[in-house]
Amino acid sequence: MPENPEERAQKYLDLGHSEAENHAKTQLELYEKRVQQTSSVTNVISEFFKTNLIGFAWHYLRSRFGARHPYQAYPRNGDTGIYPLQSSIAAREEISIALLSDWASDTAESDAVANLVSRHAPDYTIHMGDIYFVGTPKEIEENFTAPYASWYYGASGSLALSGNHEMYSNGNAFFQHLLPAMYAQVGEVRKTQQAGFFCLENEYWRIIGIDTGYTSVGRPFFEILSPPDCHLRKEQVAWLRDVVKLGDPLDTRGIVFLSHHPYMSAFREEYKRPGEQLQKLMGDAQRPVVWMWGHDHRLVAYRFDRNGNGPQAYGRCIGHGGLPVEVRPPDAGEAHKIEFYDTRVRKQIKRHALGYNGFARLLLRNEKLIAEYRDLEDTCVMEESWTVNKANGQLDWEVVKTLPELAVR
């Protein structure tokens, strides 16, 4: 019998971040699909051992102790990783970008969000990480590359960042199967994404996707002594310094960083190290930035602030793309970080109050960057804008509207 949407959602409730649990979930998926195709009790038992137990042990041990996929960086195949922003419709002056994170779950909600994105027909679509459960080729196929997959490919480009779940399979499928399907249009030429980071730019804005996923998973035993900090690898730092020229004081364009892992969080771990590396590259100038991430499965706008020695940032969590959005209060003593938090309850599954999935829609209109946060019913939960001052790179922020029931401090 086909799996109903509620059964599918329940598989993600209380999902932990251990590799063992996520590999077990992946193998259980394979087992259940194969059992649907057999009627013999003997075959069912045989499939359980072959697909579930033996398969789990093999894939888990290979992931935990096997070689990580070689890191890919620019320049690669003549590509610098910097792409000019362009509209897919010549007569349209604005450029639109759909941002989704933690979307690739093959749920009814992820399909609904993807279908909504397609109705808005953005120029670019960007997946900001986490393909569930462990980023296998089959999971990439079902979410992105199969004829029936619901991911929407923008006419001007479709790009991807890695999360921790892709690295639970050592990143092999991310680099070998997903990146070859991603691209950026440069004039009439379609350029395949060559590495897990990129820069989209025009004369007013730079949208820089950074890779925090590759260093988000440690090795057995070593990760106890030195927990993963999601730092930017030296190849990525060199690219930001020498190719993107992030520290150029004469470049006063507005900066938007995209990452999978959170620069700040009121709900779980946060990662200061990438921010400190970025600020070091940016130099002494106190340039404010917009920073959007996923990882936390909720929609949260954080107060304008810095974490450690990182940049002053308008931090936004948009990790509500496809997994169940479990509505709960922030951790003790952390509520002061929050500007607004979507606490609306859409439905209940057992003891879980679940909120609204959705995505962020960016609109670039010369100096102005508009962000709409839309839920799967196409309600605009919040709209805000930033206007960049091209004389000094400073940002003027404005909240255009919010839903009255949002939890705002």
C-alpha positions as CSV (number, residue, x, y, z in Angstrom):
1,M,0.0,0.0,0.0
2,P,1.3,3.5,-0.8
3,E,2.5,5.5,2.2
4,N,0.1,8.2,3.2
5,P,1.4,11.8,3.9
6,E,0.9,11.5,7.7
7,E,2.9,8.3,7.9
8,R,5.6,9.9,5.8
9,A,5.8,13.0,8.1
10,Q,6.0,10.8,11.2
11,K,9.3,9.3,10.0
12,Y,10.9,12.8,10.5
13,L,9.5,13.6,13.9
14,D,12.1,13.7,16.7
15,L,14.7,13.0,14.0
16,G,18.2,13.2,15.6
17,H,21.5,14.1,13.9
18,S,23.5,10.9,14.4
19,E,24.7,9.2,11.3
20,A,23.6,5.8,12.6
21,E,20.0,6.9,13.0
22,N,19.8,8.5,9.6
23,H,21.4,5.6,7.8
24,A,19.0,3.2,9.6
25,K,16.1,5.4,8.3
26,T,17.4,5.2,4.8
27,Q,17.7,1.4,4.9
28,L,14.2,1.1,6.4
29,E,12.9,3.1,3.4
30,L,14.5,0.7,1.0
31,Y,13.3,-2.3,2.9
32,E,9.7,-1.1,3.0
33,K,9.6,-0.4,-0.7
34,R,10.9,-3.9,-1.5
35,V,8.5,-5.6,0.9
36,Q,5.6,-3.9,-1.0
37,Q,6.8,-5.9,-4.1
38,T,6.8,-9.3,-2.4
39,S,4.2,-11.5,-0.8
40,S,6.2,-14.4,0.6
41,V,6.9,-14.4,4.4
42,T,10.3,-16.0,3.6
43,N,11.1,-13.2,1.1
44,V,10.0,-10.6,3.6
45,I,12.4,-11.9,6.2
46,S,15.2,-12.3,3.6
47,E,14.7,-8.7,2.4
48,F,14.8,-7.5,6.0
49,F,18.3,-9.0,6.6
50,K,19.6,-8.1,3.1
51,T,18.3,-4.6,2.9
52,N,17.8,-3.4,6.4
53,L,20.5,-5.1,8.6
54,I,23.3,-5.9,6.2
55,G,22.6,-2.8,4.1
56,F,22.6,-0.6,7.1
57,A,25.9,-2.0,8.5
58,W,27.6,-1.7,5.1
59,H,26.6,1.8,4.3
60,Y,27.0,3.1,7.9
61,L,30.6,1.7,8.3
62,R,31.6,2.8,4.8
63,S,30.3,6.3,5.6
64,R,31.9,6.6,9.1
65,F,35.3,5.1,8.2
66,G,35.5,5.5,4.4
67,A,37.1,8.3,2.4
68,R,35.3,11.5,2.1
69,H,34.6,12.7,-1.5
70,P,37.5,14.9,-2.7
71,Y,36.8,18.6,-2.1
72,Q,35.9,20.5,-5.3
73,A,36.9,24.2,-5.5
74,Y,37.3,26.9,-8.1
75,P,38.8,27.4,-10.6
76,R,37.5,24.1,-12.0
77,N,36.9,23.3,-15.7
78,G,37.5,27.0,-16.5
79,D,34.8,28.1,-14.1
80,T,35.4,30.8,-11.4
81,G,32.1,30.2,-9.5
82,I,31.0,33.8,-10.0
83,Y,27.9,34.3,-12.1
84,P,26.2,37.5,-13.2
85,L,22.6,37.7,-12.1
86,Q,20.2,37.8,-15.1
87,S,16.5,37.8,-15.5
88,S,15.0,34.9,-17.5
89,I,12.5,37.4,-19.0
90,A,14.1,40.2,-20.9
91,A,11.3,42.7,-20.3
92,R,11.4,42.2,-16.5
93,E,13.7,44.6,-14.6
94,E,13.6,42.7,-11.2
95,I,15.4,39.4,-10.5
96,S,13.7,36.8,-8.4
97,I,15.3,34.0,-6.3
98,A,13.6,31.2,-4.4
99,L,15.5,29.9,-1.4
100,L,14.7,26.6,0.2
101,S,16.4,24.7,2.9
102,D,15.9,21.3,4.5
103,W,13.5,20.8,1.7
104,A,14.6,17.5,0.1
105,S,12.4,15.1,2.2
106,D,10.0,13.8,-0.5
107,T,7.0,14.7,1.7
108,A,3.6,16.1,0.8
109,E,4.7,19.4,2.3
110,S,7.9,19.5,0.2
111,D,5.9,18.8,-3.0
112,A,3.4,21.6,-2.0
113,V,6.2,24.1,-1.4
114,A,7.9,23.1,-4.7
115,N,4.7,23.5,-6.6
116,L,4.2,26.9,-5.1
117,V,7.7,27.9,-6.1
118,S,6.9,26.9,-9.7
119,R,3.8,29.1,-9.7
120,H,6.0,32.1,-8.8
121,A,8.5,31.0,-11.6
122,P,11.6,32.6,-10.0
123,D,14.7,33.2,-12.2
124,Y,16.9,31.2,-9.7
125,T,16.2,28.4,-7.2
126,I,18.7,27.5,-4.5
127,H,18.6,24.5,-2.2
128,M,20.5,25.4,1.0
129,G,21.3,21.9,2.2
130,D,20.1,18.6,3.7
131,I,18.8,15.8,1.5
132,Y,17.1,13.2,3.7
133,F,18.1,11.0,5.2
134,V,21.7,10.7,4.1
135,G,21.9,12.2,0.7
136,T,22.1,8.9,-1.3
137,P,21.9,8.9,-5.1
138,K,18.3,7.5,-4.8
139,E,17.3,10.3,-2.4
140,I,18.7,12.9,-4.9
141,E,16.9,11.2,-7.7
142,E,13.5,11.3,-5.9
143,N,13.8,14.9,-4.9
144,F,15.7,16.5,-7.8
145,T,16.5,14.6,-10.9
146,A,13.8,12.0,-11.6
147,P,11.1,13.0,-14.2
148,Y,8.5,13.0,-11.3
149,A,10.7,14.9,-8.9
150,S,9.1,18.2,-7.8
151,W,12.2,20.5,-7.5
152,Y,11.7,23.6,-9.7
153,Y,14.7,24.5,-11.9
154,G,14.9,28.3,-12.5
155,A,15.4,29.4,-16.0
156,S,18.5,31.5,-15.0
157,G,19.9,29.0,-12.6
158,S,19.5,26.3,-10.0
159,L,22.2,25.9,-7.4
160,A,22.9,23.8,-4.2
161,L,24.7,24.0,-1.0
162,S,25.6,21.0,1.2
163,G,24.2,20.3,4.6
164,N,25.4,17.8,7.2
165,H,23.0,15.1,5.8
166,E,24.8,15.0,2.5
167,M,28.0,14.4,4.3
168,Y,26.5,11.4,6.1
169,S,27.3,9.6,2.9
170,N,30.7,11.3,2.6
171,G,29.3,13.8,0.1
172,N,29.7,11.3,-2.8
173,A,26.2,11.7,-4.2
174,F,26.1,15.5,-3.6
175,F,29.2,16.0,-5.8
176,Q,28.6,13.2,-8.3
177,H,24.8,13.3,-8.8
178,L,23.4,16.6,-7.6
179,L,26.0,19.2,-8.7
180,P,26.0,18.0,-12.3
181,A,22.3,18.7,-12.4
182,M,22.8,22.3,-11.0
183,Y,23.7,25.2,-13.2
184,A,23.8,29.0,-13.7
185,Q,22.9,30.6,-17.0
186,V,25.6,33.1,-18.3
187,G,24.1,34.8,-21.4
188,E,23.2,31.9,-23.6
189,V,25.6,29.4,-22.0
190,R,24.5,27.1,-19.2
191,K,27.4,26.5,-16.7
192,T,27.2,23.4,-14.5
193,Q,27.9,24.0,-10.9
194,Q,31.4,22.9,-10.2
195,A,31.7,23.2,-6.4
196,G,29.6,23.5,-3.3
197,F,29.8,27.3,-3.1
198,F,29.2,30.1,-5.5
199,C,28.6,33.9,-6.0
200,L,25.7,35.5,-7.9
201,E,26.2,39.2,-8.5
202,N,25.1,42.4,-10.2
203,E,26.1,46.0,-9.8
204,Y,24.2,46.4,-6.5
205,W,24.3,43.0,-4.7
206,R,26.4,39.9,-4.2
207,I,24.7,36.7,-3.1
208,I,27.4,34.4,-1.8
209,G,26.6,30.8,-1.0
210,I,29.2,29.3,1.4
211,D,29.9,25.6,2.1
212,T,29.5,24.8,5.8
213,G,28.5,21.2,5.2
214,Y,31.8,19.6,4.2
215,T,33.3,20.3,7.7
216,S,30.1,19.6,9.6
217,V,30.7,15.9,10.2
218,G,33.7,14.5,12.1
219,R,35.3,11.2,12.4
220,P,34.6,8.6,15.1
221,F,36.5,9.3,18.3
222,F,38.2,12.5,16.9
223,E,34.9,14.4,16.9
224,I,34.7,13.9,20.7
225,L,38.0,15.7,21.2
226,S,37.4,18.2,18.4
227,P,33.7,18.7,17.5
228,P,33.0,19.8,14.0
229,D,32.8,23.6,13.7
230,C,31.6,24.0,10.1
231,H,34.7,26.1,9.2
232,L,35.4,27.1,5.7
233,R,38.1,25.1,4.1
234,K,41.3,26.8,3.0
235,E,40.3,26.4,-0.7
236,Q,37.0,28.2,-0.1
237,V,38.8,31.0,1.9
238,A,41.3,31.5,-0.9
239,W,38.4,31.8,-3.4
240,L,36.6,34.3,-1.3
241,R,39.8,36.3,-0.9
242,D,41.4,36.1,-4.3
243,V,38.5,35.6,-6.7
244,V,35.5,37.1,-5.0
245,K,37.8,39.7,-3.4
246,L,35.5,39.9,-0.4
247,G,37.8,42.3,1.4
248,D,38.0,44.9,-1.4
249,P,37.2,48.3,0.4
250,L,36.1,49.8,-3.0
251,D,33.4,47.2,-3.5
252,T,30.4,48.6,-1.7
253,R,27.7,46.3,-3.0
254,G,25.3,44.8,-0.6
255,I,26.2,41.3,0.7
256,V,23.9,38.3,1.3
257,F,25.5,35.2,2.7
258,L,23.7,31.8,2.3
259,S,24.7,28.7,4.3
260,H,23.2,25.6,5.6
261,H,24.4,25.9,9.2
262,P,23.3,28.7,11.5
263,Y,25.4,31.7,12.3
264,M,23.2,32.2,15.4
265,S,20.4,30.1,16.9
266,A,18.0,30.3,19.9
267,F,17.0,26.6,19.5
268,R,20.2,24.4,19.1
269,E,23.9,24.7,18.3
270,E,25.2,27.7,16.4
271,Y,28.5,28.1,14.5
272,K,30.7,31.1,15.1
273,R,33.7,29.9,13.1
274,P,32.5,30.6,9.6
275,G,31.4,34.1,10.6
276,E,34.8,34.8,12.1
277,Q,36.5,33.7,8.9
278,L,34.3,35.9,6.8
279,Q,34.8,38.9,9.0
280,K,38.6,38.4,8.8
281,L,38.3,38.5,5.0
282,M,36.1,41.5,5.1
283,G,38.7,43.5,7.2
284,D,38.1,46.2,9.7
285,A,35.2,47.8,7.9
286,Q,32.0,47.2,9.9
287,R,29.9,46.2,6.9
288,P,26.4,44.8,7.8
289,V,25.3,41.7,5.9
290,V,22.2,39.7,5.4
291,W,22.7,36.1,6.3
292,M,20.2,33.3,5.6
293,W,20.5,29.7,6.7
294,G,18.6,26.5,7.4
295,H,19.4,23.5,9.7
296,D,16.8,24.5,12.3
297,H,13.4,23.4,10.9
298,R,11.5,26.6,11.4
299,L,11.1,30.2,10.2
300,V,12.9,32.7,12.5
301,A,14.2,36.3,12.1
302,Y,17.0,37.1,14.5
303,R,17.8,40.6,15.8
304,F,20.5,42.5,14.0
305,D,23.6,41.3,15.9
306,R,27.0,39.6,15.6
307,N,28.1,36.2,17.0
308,G,31.6,36.3,18.5
309,N,33.9,38.1,16.1
310,G,31.7,37.6,13.1
311,P,29.9,40.3,11.1
312,Q,26.9,42.3,12.1
313,A,24.1,40.4,10.5
314,Y,20.4,40.3,9.8
315,G,20.1,36.6,10.5
316,R,17.3,34.6,9.0
317,C,16.5,30.9,9.5
318,I,14.5,29.4,6.6
319,G,14.9,25.7,7.4
320,H,11.1,25.0,7.1
321,G,11.2,23.8,3.5
322,G,10.0,20.2,3.7
323,L,10.4,18.5,7.1
324,P,7.7,18.7,9.9
325,V,8.0,22.2,11.5
326,E,7.9,21.4,15.2
327,V,6.7,24.5,17.0
328,R,8.3,24.9,20.4
329,P,9.7,27.7,22.6
330,P,13.3,28.8,22.2
331,D,15.9,27.4,24.6
332,A,16.1,29.0,28.1
333,G,17.7,32.4,28.0
334,E,17.8,32.6,24.2
335,A,14.5,34.3,23.4
336,H,16.2,37.8,23.4
337,K,17.9,36.9,20.1
338,I,14.6,36.7,18.2
339,E,12.9,39.4,16.2
340,F,10.0,37.2,15.1
341,Y,9.2,33.5,15.0
342,D,6.4,31.8,13.2
343,T,4.6,29.9,15.9
344,R,1.3,29.2,14.1
345,V,0.1,25.6,14.4
346,R,-1.1,24.0,11.1
347,K,-1.9,20.6,12.5
348,Q,-1.2,18.0,15.2
349,I,0.4,14.6,14.7
350,K,0.2,12.7,17.9
351,R,1.8,14.9,20.6
352,H,3.5,17.2,18.0
353,A,2.2,20.6,17.2
354,L,3.4,21.2,13.6
355,G,3.8,24.6,11.9
356,Y,3.9,25.8,8.3
357,N,6.4,24.9,5.7
358,G,7.5,27.4,3.2
359,F,10.3,29.3,1.4
360,A,11.9,32.7,1.0
361,R,11.4,34.7,-2.2
362,L,14.0,37.4,-2.9
363,L,13.4,40.2,-5.3
364,L,16.3,42.4,-6.4
365,R,15.3,45.8,-7.7
366,N,18.4,47.9,-8.2
367,E,19.6,49.1,-4.7
368,K,16.7,47.4,-3.0
369,L,16.5,43.7,-1.9
370,I,13.0,42.5,-0.9
371,A,12.5,39.3,1.0
372,E,9.1,37.6,1.2
373,Y,8.6,34.6,3.5
374,R,5.8,32.6,2.0
375,D,4.1,29.5,3.5
376,L,2.8,26.5,1.6
377,E,-0.6,28.2,1.3
378,D,1.1,31.1,-0.4
379,T,0.5,33.5,2.6
380,C,3.2,36.1,2.9
381,V,4.2,35.6,6.5
382,M,6.6,38.6,6.5
383,E,8.0,41.0,4.0
384,E,11.1,43.1,4.6
385,S,13.6,45.0,2.5
386,W,17.1,46.3,2.6
387,T,18.4,49.2,0.6
388,V,22.2,49.3,0.0
389,N,24.0,52.7,0.1
390,K,26.5,52.4,-2.7
391,A,28.7,55.1,-1.2
392,N,29.6,53.0,1.9
393,G,27.9,49.6,1.7
394,Q,25.6,50.2,4.6
395,L,22.1,48.7,4.7
396,D,18.8,50.4,5.5
397,W,16.3,47.9,6.8
398,E,12.5,48.1,6.7
399,V,9.8,45.7,7.8
400,V,7.0,46.1,5.2
401,K,4.5,43.8,6.9
402,T,4.1,40.8,9.2
403,L,1.2,38.6,10.1
404,P,-0.4,39.9,13.3
405,E,-0.2,36.5,15.0
406,L,3.6,36.2,14.6
407,A,5.5,35.9,17.9
408,V,7.4,39.1,17.9
409,R,9.4,40.2,20.9
